Amino acid sequence: MNFFKQMASWCATVSLALAPVVIPGSAQAHGELTLEKPKPNVAATPPMGWNSWNHFACNIDEAKIRGAADAMASSGMKDAGYQYIVIDDCWQTSRDTNGKIVADAAKFPSGIKALADYIHSKGLKFGIYSDAGIKTCGGRPGSRGHEYQDAKTYAEWGVDYLKYDWCNTGPANAEASYTVMAMALRDSGRDILFSLCEWGDNHPRDWAAKVGHQWRTTGDIRDSWDKSEGYSHSLLEILDAQVDLWRDSGPNQWNDPDMLEVGNGGMTDTEYRAHFSLWAMLAAPLIAGNDLSKMDDATRTILMNKDVIAIDQDALGQQGRRVAKDGDYEIWVRPLKGGDRAVILFNRSAAAHDMKVDWETLDWPAGLKADVKDLWSKAVTKNAKGSYGASVPSHGAVMVRVTPKT
């Protein structure tokens, strides 16, 4: 443990708002922290995986996390592209006399490294959680003042992904706090995906791309179509917050509208299909948040729809955007590599509604012919000319892939 690095990182997170801070291993430019080491290229497409928080919150233990890894490997999720098993808050209890973070021995008797090794043995990747404050949102030890020490520990354990929250940070500067941890991770000797969870309050679109691989754009998601409460937000509220963010996203730097609620029971299957479709349209990380060991057939079908996943994982990496809105009826479009378009006809209303997208909306000539595949029904319309229409269910989405004919 380098004492000077640790003291410098503490100063950066606590006092940077008052004075410039020099961190060993960094460059100083105009009083700001500058990252010297390049960000690892570990998120060329949006990350896919599972996180414990949405379903289990603090009620986690070694058996549940191993069970999630088993289910991901055996259910078909791994084959569909899911990789990460991420423990969220409440895995840690304290620090030892040397300041090293200590896992809850009652919940994780084998230790975190053994758990990471088990997940890796399944051909999956392992993620963990911490916070830029003194304490996490769940009141456990945060990483402030221990950034380099924690990053080194995570690397030793075999961590592949760090979710880094923003509770109990006081007056700390968000960009500086996340930059310090980014430097620590890049100095750890292991490529670790850095997921910034500061809720979009400090304009991460202006600075997060050079710091991390994905950044939260809002507060936490709530398993609800349209009912928000406190810091947790409904699907519709989160979706509305994404409308103007599409220019900021791309390979190795993704907007993160928070994790998926598919399968947790607060919405209908129709609403969950819309949820999954829209997150794919947004090029969002697809991080499941349900109990993977108890998925019903509808949940499996949604989470493992490879046609929709292919839109999310499209190599062009261009986030989709809303191109038309008429009250409760919206059209979202995403350009894809090779010239195809992904289109969502989205119906917020309480009744089914006929909707249509014209080729001019896709920046194509009206006379063009195209094949259209419905990514949920799998029906294919050949040689559609000028437009495509469908009946869209209440609180639902029709998602299609449109391939122009040459």
KAFEN-V114737 format. One line per field, one symbol per residue. ss: DSSP state (~ for helix, > for strand, _ for the rest). phi: phi as a letter, one per 20 degrees, with the letter a starting at -180 (. if undefined). psi: psi as a letter, one per 20 degrees, with the letter a starting at -180 (. if undefined). A space follows every 50 residues. Layout:
ss=???
phi=???
psi=???
This chain:
ss=__~~~~~~~~~~~~~___________>>>__>>>_____________>>> >_~~~~_____~~~~~~~~~~~~~~_~~~~___>>>_____>>>>_____ >>>________~~~~~~~~~~___>>>>>>>___>_____>_____~~~~ ~~~~~~~___>>>>>________~~~~~~~~~~~~~______>>>>____ ___~~~_~~~___>>>___>>_______>__>>_~~~~~~~____~~~_> __>>>>____________~~~~~~~~~~~~~____>>>___~~~__~~~~ ~~~__~~~~~~~________>>>>>>__>>>>>>>_____>>>>>>>___ __>>>>>>~~~~______>>>>>>_____>>>>>>_>>>>>>___>>>>> >>>>__
phi=.egffffffffffedffebfcddgncddclmdfcfeffffedbfcggcrb cffgedleedagfffffffgfffeeofgfepfceddeefnedcacefenf fdffffecfenffffffffffemdddcccbbfefcffenefedgncgfff gffgfffnfdbcececeldlegefgfffffffffffeencfcfddeddmm fdlfgebffeecebbfdbfffdfbfbddbledcfgfffgffegdeffeer gmbdfcenfedgneneceffffffgfffffgelegddfceeffcfefffg fffdffffgffgegffmeffbfdbbcmedccdccfcfnofcecdeddefe bfbfcbdefgfemdffefdbecdffdemfddelfdnabcbedfglccedc dddfee
psi=poghggghhghghhjhihqqppppjrqpokjqpppgqqpqmjlhrpqpbq qighgicimqrgggghhggghghiiigghiipgpoppbqjiqhaqaijjp ppqohhhmhirhghgghgghijkrqpqrqaqiahqrhjjrpaipikghgg ggggghikpipppoakqlicjqpgggghhghggggijijqoppoopmjjj hklhhiihhigahqpqiraqqqmqgjoqociqqrghggghiigjjhiiqa pjnppojrrqjpiiiirrhghhggggghhghjlqpnoqkaohikprhggg hghkohgghhggjphhkpqrqpiqpndjpqpqqpqqpiirppppopoirj qqppqqpqhhhjkqqhiqqqpppoighjqpoqlpphrpqqppqpkrpppq ppoqp.
